[in-house]
Amino acid sequence: MVFGRKKSKGGDTDDASRYEDEYIEYDEYGDSDEYDETDYAADEYDAQFGEPAARGPETGPFDFADVADRLESIAEQRLDLGSVIVPVPPGGQLQVEMTPDGAPQAVHLATQHGRITVAAYAAPKSAGQWRSVAADLAETLRKDGAQVSVVQGPWGRELHAVTQGADLRFIGVDGYRWMVRLVAAGPSGAADENTPLVAAARAVMSETVVRRGDEPLPVREPLPVVLPQELADQLAAAHQQQLAAQQQAMQAQMAAMQGGPAYQPEQAPAEPRRGAEGSAMQQLGLS
């Protein structure tokens, strides 16, 4: 199900994670009109990348303010991650990447064809941030030995990168004070034009909703990821269990070094426990 748009305001997929935030450089400016990334090598860049394609009224990504009233009726079909609300492809599963202190860092949609990651960033009121981001990202990829090509997609420029560990497709769209970027990563050939992964990625982007918020933020700063409460609770419990297990192992090692009694691990339960991620999948209806 797609939204109608109200009148707008002015291989090993681990390699993909290396490029998801590598281009970000925090600016001293906020998102006021005083800073405009459209000045970034505009003439030279447009000659290579071309102009963004115009979006129709039924094509996202959408600003939350434009679709909030219609979003309520289909909320169960979407995954609400705070700054972005995304559809889940058929058969898709959720993968949560955590920081060492247990906070969510990124959320991936794993499909049979590859992994899709959607993230939103603060941007100036005027469009043009994706243009400079794509140029920075292409330069970084090429320095790392990737083969990078610029292609035209439904929203304009896209990056197609072939790396040693994975093929990548980067899709970016500018909105009002936000930019949303999708990374599709899969084995060799998965990110080529007219593949199932790229088709799924574009379908996700076309239905994505961005919840920017009103607070001033530095341009290019990632908008926060907020997990659904059920999933957040289960991941927090799993993180605590992991910390407890690490502490027990350290205590056992210290006791062994000091000549104390040998550590006896807990006996495994008769039936396998369901992992936090799998349980959350059922509760969220993603399995």
Secondary structure, DSSP 8 states (H G I E B T S, - for coil): ------------THHHHHHHSTT----SS-SSTT--GGGSSHHHHHHHH-------TT-S-EEHHHHHHHHGGGGGGEEE-BSEEEE--TT-EEEEEE-TTS-EEEEEEE-SS-EEEEEEEE--SSS-HHHHHHHHHHHHHHHTT-EEEEEEETTEEEEEEE-SS-EEEEEEEE-SSEEEEEEEEESTTTTSTT-HHHHHHHHHHHH-EE---SS---TT-B--B---HHHHHHHHHHHHHHHHHHHHHHHHHHHHHTT----------SS----HHHHHHHHHT--
